[in-house]
Amino acid sequence: MTHPAPAGPGPDALALWRRRADACVLLDGFHALKHALRFGADVPVAVTSDREGALALAEELAPDVREALGGLLTEVPHAAYTSLVPRPHPTAVAALAVRPPREAALRTLARTPRSSPVVVLDQPRNLGNAGAVIRLAAGFGATGVVTTGPLDPWHPTVVRGGAGLHFATTVERLDVERLPPGPVFALDPEGEDIRGLKLPDDALLAFGSERSGLSPELRARADHLVALPMRPQVSSYNLATSVAMTLYHWSATGGAPHVP
């Protein structure tokens, strides 16, 4: 069924964007906007250089948010759209969302007992990898993702890599000494084979940086060192792959999220 495309909220979208940009999170692309809306994000403005195409995509892939998109998306000239984003997305859609309050995120992370682990990325360096991990954490129903170190987990490139699923979990940056409560299971080649372990729901699953592994501070905080199975002479897995394997192991040993 094809719905008529409403006219959108009017010509003030670009002015509103410029007023709100510094205080909001960039949602780069149709899928990031789709997921943000599904999980309750406050989206004050959304633009596209192809409104008809974006709404057709919603009709095909996300009919549950089609009505919301119809009332939100404003068509702007392509040059105006590209001026708002660092790297134009193939879907030519961009939006701004209000970042969830830090205080609420900290309360969620600190709440016990937890029904799913928190993923800790210790001193991550690659923005795209961090986004992929957040997407995985959301998919597995993890309580949240915490990063240590200078990388901003709400950087536009991380949000793009996470396809807007920051709004489906809790995402924060903390120092090691301020990590949430719970036993820390840190991934390390010298650790115990994960296949012999059951990861508890209240675990903190910690992963070192892509280049240098666990920091001394995180290693000292770890309660258990855990190793993923790996063929000899293979040096490492990609960060997102390691997180996926670990979350799958947690889910396969009793922690699987409910799937309707």
Disulfide bonds with the S-S distance in Angstrom:
none
